[in-house]
Amino acid sequence: MTYFGLLKGKTVLGVVKEWLMDDDGHGQVDVVSTAAPATLPLPTGAATESTLAAMNGKLGALSRTPRSGQQTVAAAGTEVALGASQVYREVTVIANSDNTGNIYIGNDGTDHVSSTTGGKLPAGGFATFHNVDISKIFVDVAVSGEGVSWFGEI
């Protein structure tokens, strides 16, 4: 015979012997014990109301700080990092609208990018990256002196 607890939250209301269905399809239970309610012990490491409240307080303290910048590439064919080392939750890179040539953006795995290894952005085109260190995003240009603007949040 299988027994299971009749619970409300984590409070035991009774021990159920079996679950029965009557002819009308209504459920009935055969309660073996209706002892005074008891609280079940939590498993080791389980979150309690106090630990959840503490975690919520810490998460609420996290802020999303916006940042933005611009990067110009002086000489076509010479990639530059988008910015100084900083991990961003999200960063969007936009090719300047007055560019006359394409922008190449990315990282070929060896901290380089070129017209053959990067994503091609026309003037006004954009790319968004998530959870990335912007010093690992490289920008190259088809026309010297052109570049990108970027914004994101850390």
The 8 nearest C-alpha neighbors of each residue, nearest first, counted from 0:
[[1, 2, 16, 17, 3, 15, 18, 31],
 [2, 0, 16, 3, 17, 15, 18, 14],
 [3, 1, 16, 15, 0, 14, 17, 4],
 [4, 2, 15, 14, 5, 1, 16, 17],
 [3, 5, 14, 15, 6, 13, 11, 2],
 [4, 6, 13, 12, 14, 11, 15, 3],
 [7, 5, 11, 12, 10, 4, 8, 9],
 [6, 8, 10, 9, 11, 12, 5, 4],
 [7, 9, 10, 6, 11, 38, 39, 12],
 [8, 10, 39, 7, 38, 6, 11, 37],
 [11, 9, 38, 7, 37, 6, 8, 36],
 [10, 12, 6, 37, 36, 13, 5, 38],
 [13, 11, 36, 5, 6, 10, 33, 7],
 [14, 12, 33, 5, 32, 11, 4, 15],
 [13, 15, 4, 32, 31, 5, 3, 30],
 [14, 16, 30, 3, 2, 17, 31, 4],
 [17, 15, 2, 29, 31, 30, 1, 14],
 [18, 16, 29, 15, 28, 19, 2, 1],
 [17, 19, 28, 27, 29, 26, 20, 16],
 [18, 20, 27, 26, 28, 17, 21, 29],
 [21, 19, 26, 25, 24, 27, 22, 18],
 [20, 22, 24, 23, 25, 19, 26, 27],
 [21, 23, 24, 20, 25, 26, 19, 27],
 [22, 24, 21, 25, 20, 26, 27, 19],
 [25, 23, 21, 22, 20, 26, 19, 27],
 [26, 24, 20, 21, 23, 27, 22, 19],
 [27, 25, 20, 19, 24, 21, 28, 18],
 [28, 26, 19, 18, 20, 25, 29, 21],
 [27, 29, 18, 19, 17, 30, 15, 26],
 [28, 30, 16, 17, 15, 31, 18, 27],
 [31, 29, 15, 32, 16, 14, 28, 13],
 [32, 30, 16, 14, 15, 29, 33, 13],
 [31, 33, 14, 13, 34, 30, 15, 16],
 [34, 32, 13, 12, 35, 14, 31, 30],
 [33, 35, 32, 36, 13, 12, 37, 14],
 [34, 36, 37, 33, 12, 13, 11, 32],
 [37, 35, 12, 11, 10, 34, 38, 13],
 [38, 36, 11, 10, 35, 39, 12, 34],
 [37, 39, 10, 9, 11, 40, 36, 41],
 [38, 40, 9, 10, 41, 37, 11, 42],
 [41, 39, 38, 42, 9, 43, 37, 10],
 [40, 42, 45, 39, 43, 44, 47, 46],
 [41, 43, 45, 44, 40, 46, 39, 47],
 [42, 44, 45, 41, 40, 46, 47, 39],
 [43, 45, 42, 46, 41, 47, 50, 40],
 [46, 44, 42, 43, 41, 47, 50, 40],
 [47, 45, 50, 51, 44, 48, 49, 41],
 [46, 48, 50, 49, 51, 45, 41, 52],
 [47, 49, 51, 50, 52, 46, 53, 54],
 [48, 50, 52, 47, 51, 53, 46, 54],
 [51, 49, 53, 47, 52, 48, 46, 54],
 [50, 52, 54, 48, 53, 49, 55, 47],
 [51, 53, 55, 49, 50, 54, 48, 56],
 [52, 54, 50, 56, 51, 55, 49, 57],
 [55, 53, 51, 57, 56, 52, 58, 50],
 [54, 56, 52, 58, 57, 53, 59, 51],
 [57, 55, 53, 59, 54, 58, 52, 60],
 [56, 58, 60, 54, 59, 55, 53, 61],
 [59, 57, 55, 60, 61, 56, 54, 62],
 [58, 60, 56, 57, 61, 55, 62, 54],
 [59, 61, 57, 58, 62, 56, 55, 54],
 [62, 60, 58, 59, 57, 63, 56, 64],
 [63, 61, 64, 60, 59, 153, 58, 152],
 [62, 64, 153, 152, 65, 61, 88, 151],
 [63, 65, 152, 153, 62, 66, 151, 61],
 [66, 64, 152, 151, 63, 153, 67, 150],
 [65, 67, 151, 150, 152, 64, 68, 153],
 [68, 66, 150, 149, 151, 65, 69, 148],
 [69, 67, 149, 148, 150, 70, 66, 82],
 [70, 68, 148, 147, 149, 71, 67, 146],
 [69, 71, 147, 146, 81, 148, 72, 68],
 [70, 72, 146, 145, 144, 73, 147, 69],
 [71, 73, 144, 74, 146, 145, 143, 139],
 [72, 74, 144, 143, 71, 75, 145, 77],
 [75, 73, 143, 72, 77, 76, 144, 142],
 [76, 74, 143, 140, 141, 142, 77, 139],
 [75, 77, 139, 78, 74, 140, 113, 141],
 [78, 76, 75, 74, 139, 79, 72, 73],
 [77, 79, 139, 138, 137, 112, 76, 111],
 [80, 78, 138, 137, 81, 72, 139, 77],
 [81, 79, 137, 134, 82, 136, 138, 135],
 [80, 82, 136, 137, 133, 134, 70, 138],
 [83, 81, 134, 80, 133, 84, 70, 85],
 [82, 84, 134, 85, 133, 81, 80, 132],
 [83, 85, 134, 132, 133, 82, 86, 135],
 [86, 84, 132, 133, 83, 87, 134, 82],
 [85, 87, 132, 131, 130, 133, 153, 88],
 [86, 88, 153, 89, 130, 131, 152, 132],
 [89, 87, 130, 153, 129, 152, 86, 131],
 [88, 90, 129, 87, 151, 128, 152, 130],
 [89, 91, 151, 128, 150, 127, 87, 129],
 [92, 90, 127, 149, 150, 126, 151, 128],
 [91, 93, 149, 126, 125, 148, 127, 147],
 [94, 92, 125, 148, 147, 124, 149, 123],
 [95, 93, 147, 123, 122, 124, 125, 96],
 [94, 96, 147, 97, 98, 123, 122, 146],
 [97, 95, 123, 122, 98, 94, 124, 93],
 [96, 98, 95, 99, 122, 123, 145, 94],
 [99, 97, 122, 95, 96, 100, 145, 94],
 [98, 100, 97, 122, 101, 142, 145, 121],
 [101, 99, 141, 142, 98, 102, 121, 140],
 [100, 102, 121, 141, 120, 140, 119, 103],
 [101, 103, 140, 120, 119, 139, 121, 141],
 [104, 102, 119, 117, 139, 118, 138, 114],
 [103, 105, 138, 117, 118, 137, 102, 139],
 [106, 104, 117, 136, 137, 112, 118, 107],
 [105, 107, 112, 111, 108, 110, 136, 137],
 [106, 108, 109, 111, 112, 116, 110, 105],
 [109, 107, 106, 110, 111, 112, 105, 135],
 [108, 110, 111, 107, 106, 112, 135, 137],
 [111, 109, 106, 108, 107, 135, 112, 137],
 [110, 112, 106, 109, 107, 137, 78, 113],
 [113, 111, 106, 117, 116, 107, 105, 137],
 [114, 112, 116, 115, 117, 139, 103, 76],
 [113, 115, 103, 116, 117, 112, 119, 139],
 [114, 116, 113, 117, 112, 103, 118, 119],
 [117, 115, 113, 112, 114, 107, 118, 105],
 [118, 116, 103, 104, 105, 112, 113, 114],
 [117, 119, 104, 103, 105, 120, 116, 102],
 [118, 120, 103, 102, 117, 101, 121, 104],
 [121, 119, 102, 124, 101, 103, 94, 125],
 [120, 122, 101, 124, 123, 102, 119, 94],
 [121, 123, 96, 94, 98, 124, 95, 97],
 [122, 124, 96, 94, 95, 93, 121, 125],
 [125, 123, 120, 121, 94, 122, 93, 126],
 [124, 126, 93, 92, 94, 120, 123, 91],
 [127, 125, 92, 91, 93, 128, 124, 120],
 [126, 128, 91, 90, 92, 129, 125, 89],
 [129, 127, 90, 89, 91, 131, 126, 130],
 [128, 130, 89, 88, 131, 90, 127, 87],
 [131, 129, 88, 87, 89, 86, 128, 132],
 [130, 132, 86, 87, 129, 133, 128, 88],
 [131, 133, 86, 85, 134, 135, 84, 87],
 [134, 132, 135, 136, 82, 81, 131, 85],
 [133, 135, 84, 82, 80, 83, 132, 136],
 [136, 134, 133, 132, 137, 110, 80, 106],
 [137, 135, 133, 105, 134, 81, 80, 106],
 [138, 136, 80, 105, 79, 104, 81, 106],
 [137, 139, 104, 78, 79, 103, 80, 81],
 [140, 138, 78, 103, 102, 113, 76, 77],
 [141, 139, 102, 75, 142, 103, 101, 145],
 [140, 142, 100, 75, 101, 102, 143, 139],
 [143, 141, 140, 75, 100, 145, 144, 99],
 [144, 142, 74, 75, 73, 145, 72, 140],
 [143, 145, 73, 72, 71, 142, 74, 146],
 [146, 144, 71, 143, 98, 72, 142, 140],
 [147, 145, 71, 70, 72, 95, 94, 144],
 [146, 148, 94, 95, 70, 93, 69, 71],
 [147, 149, 69, 93, 68, 92, 70, 95],
 [150, 148, 92, 68, 67, 91, 93, 69],
 [151, 149, 67, 91, 90, 66, 68, 92],
 [152, 150, 90, 89, 66, 65, 91, 67],
 [151, 153, 65, 64, 87, 89, 88, 66],
 [152, 87, 64, 88, 63, 65, 86, 151]]
